[in-house]
Amino acid sequence: MLNTKDILETISMIQDENLDIRTVTMGISLLDCIDSDIDAACNKVYDKIVRYAHNLVPVCNQIEKEYGIPIINKRISVTPIAMLASACQTSNIVKFAHTLEKAAMTVGVNFIGGYSALVQKGFSNGDYALIESIPEALATTDHVCSSVNIGSTKAGINMDAVKMMGKAIKKAAELTADRDCIGAAKLVVFCNAPEDNPFMAGAFHGVGEADCVINVGVSGPGVVRAALSKLDKSANITEVADLIKRTAFKITRMGQLVAKEASSRLCVPFGIVDLSLAPTPAIGDSVAHILEEMGLEQCGCCGTTAALALLNDAVKKGGVMASSHVGGLSGAFIPVTEDAGMIDAARSGCLILEKLEAMTAVCSVGLDMINIPGDTPAEVISAIIADEAAIGMVNSKTTAVRLIPAIGKKIGDELSFGGLLGGGPVMRVNTGSPEIFINRGGRLPAPLQSLKN
Amino acid sequence: MRAILTVVGKDTVGIMAKIASLCSTHNVNIVDINQTVMQDLFCMIMLCDIDKIKTDFNSFSDAAAELGEKDNLSIHVMHEDIFNSMHKI
């Protein structure tokens, strides 16, 4: 029989340390739903999603019950809608967003991602139409998430898209100003977007993927923090890294088990486990608190980037052996409004945007869930996107930007989204004007892959 | 399928009897039991075979949780594989 200590450890991880499966995401290809008539295409999209995903929520609920492990989100990701839009003879494609919303409501998932475009090198007509429609699509739906990939290490950065996305983010916030600008919280701009990411808002089902797959995102910052809190303060950094690796291994094994089980019960191939440490606003579920447990006074102080680099690397090393296929974003997330420790650090002024930017160079995502003043010009937002994309492009990693312009609010005011999206203070942004640089447009050339220094 | 049933709470008379009776009512076979009392905290881990369960897994698990709430105990029934996958390579 199993060791009593091991059994109690697992139960304590789930009961006291917020261990959970953050998401089971079903990726569905919509390439066979393409039609020149948008109504016909929408009907095919709705039918296919409902046909494939009608069992997703009941099966996840049953797994949750049998294994005693909470599965917080059940989600769907689909082929970037811009690809379907390219075939349609209409420029108003918001209907696709409404169809996705209807399908999400029918099958009962928490979010549906894939209202997306991949424009790292250039635009098709569908890409233009999609980007133009994003603010309206996000304002008129609750479950639809949107993402746009504007750069990659191989293609460079599409600066025309960067310019458009600054405006799109601002407009998405303006159209939902009465709901704490939530539209912008469902929109993410990527560089090197992964095609199998199960996490929102950036999930979409890449064209290289199978017709339908199950991807799973694990969580567990609370478990890592609790493990570190039992470690002696005099333990050296190697011991810290080893402990995080061991803990990440255990968390990921559970993700792998759920992924395998969901895939076999739904008769859908298993895609990947995303080894991410995803925080929630709940107390004891914070990535910032892990960094503080390592010995920082508060997240954002000097040493934060090094501590985060260690955490990110150890999570991957521990997780890789625990799963047969690893993918997605895989690493530590630092979404400010979704992390109790980051919210506190931002409120106290210890965590600033420039430090967050440095942190994104060593962790798995980017500037995520950051509230900025509502009067920030669109060019400044575009320039933040360009900076972040440059970090991703040069370092061959995924970076992303999810900023929420808090319309009508100033630095220090608060936005509250509720649920997993949390809430937090509006942070200061450097307002020196990058207007001429952003308005140039064109393409920022891809970096050399040799002479790396 | 085998499940692990864990009971943690204040030690009182009759905990074992109640759990055993619950298992018997649902036709759940007890395969192995490991039990300790740490100070006055009762801590029991039971390996059960639930292949011949009379009802479904959910109602057994709900009945166990309900029994726990009534007697101020924390009772969980979980599939054995979650512990195996986490602690065995």
Chai-1 contact restraints between the chains, C-beta under 6 A:
chainA,res_idxA,chainB,res_idxB,connection_type,confidence,min_distance_angstrom,max_distance_angstrom,comment,restraint_id
A,M1,B,D32,contact,1.0,0.0,6.0,A-B,restraint_1
A,M1,B,L47,contact,1.0,0.0,6.0,A-B,restraint_2
A,L2,B,F83,contact,1.0,0.0,6.0,A-B,restraint_3
A,T4,B,N34,contact,1.0,0.0,6.0,A-B,restraint_4
A,T4,B,I45,contact,1.0,0.0,6.0,A-B,restraint_5
A,D6,B,H87,contact,1.0,0.0,6.0,A-B,restraint_6
A,I7,B,I45,contact,1.0,0.0,6.0,A-B,restraint_7
A,I7,B,F83,contact,1.0,0.0,6.0,A-B,restraint_8
A,T10,B,F83,contact,1.0,0.0,6.0,A-B,restraint_9
A,T10,B,M86,contact,1.0,0.0,6.0,A-B,restraint_10
A,K65,B,N58,contact,1.0,0.0,6.0,A-B,restraint_11
A,E66,B,F57,contact,1.0,0.0,6.0,A-B,restraint_12
A,E66,B,H79,contact,1.0,0.0,6.0,A-B,restraint_13
A,Y67,B,M78,contact,1.0,0.0,6.0,A-B,restraint_14
A,Y67,B,H79,contact,1.0,0.0,6.0,A-B,restraint_15
A,Y67,B,I82,contact,1.0,0.0,6.0,A-B,restraint_16
A,G68,B,H76,contact,1.0,0.0,6.0,A-B,restraint_17
A,G68,B,M78,contact,1.0,0.0,6.0,A-B,restraint_18
A,K250,B,M86,contact,1.0,0.0,6.0,A-B,restraint_19
A,R253,B,S85,contact,1.0,0.0,6.0,A-B,restraint_20
A,R253,B,M86,contact,1.0,0.0,6.0,A-B,restraint_21
A,M254,B,M86,contact,1.0,0.0,6.0,A-B,restraint_22
A,L257,B,S85,contact,1.0,0.0,6.0,A-B,restraint_23
